[in-house]
Amino acid sequence: MRRRRGEVHDIVTPTPAERVRADQRIRVRRYLVLMSVCLVLVLFAFTVPAPMPLRVVAAIVAALIPPFASIVGNRSPYDG
C-alpha cells in the first residue's frame, strides 16, 4: 500500500503531569470500587435478614477488603 503525500501521523505522548493525573485516576477508581464492595457487604451483613452464617461470612470478607484495597489502590498501573 502506498502512502499519500502529505499524510501526517500525529502521535500524542502524554506529558509527565498528564501521566500522573491518569495514574491517580486509575488508582482512585480501583480503591473506590473495592470500598464500594466492602460497603455493600457491611450493609448486607447488618441489615438483610439472611441466615447467620452468610451474614458472618459477609462481615469477615468486608473486614478483609480495606487492607487489600489500600494495597491495590497504591499500586501503580504500570507495575508488572
Stockholm file with secondary structure:
# STOCKHOLM 1.0

chainA/1-80         MRRRRGEVHDIVTPTPAERVRADQRIRVRRYLVLMSVCLVLVLFAFTVPAPMPLRVVAAIVAALIPPFASIVGNRSPYDG
#=GR chainA/1-80 SS CCCCTTCCCCCCCCCHHHHHHHHHHHHHHHHHHHHHHHHHHHHHHHHSCCCHHHHHHHHHHHHHHHHHHHHHHHSCTTCC
#=GC SS_cons        CCCCTTCCCCCCCCCHHHHHHHHHHHHHHHHHHHHHHHHHHHHHHHHSCCCHHHHHHHHHHHHHHHHHHHHHHHSCTTCC
//
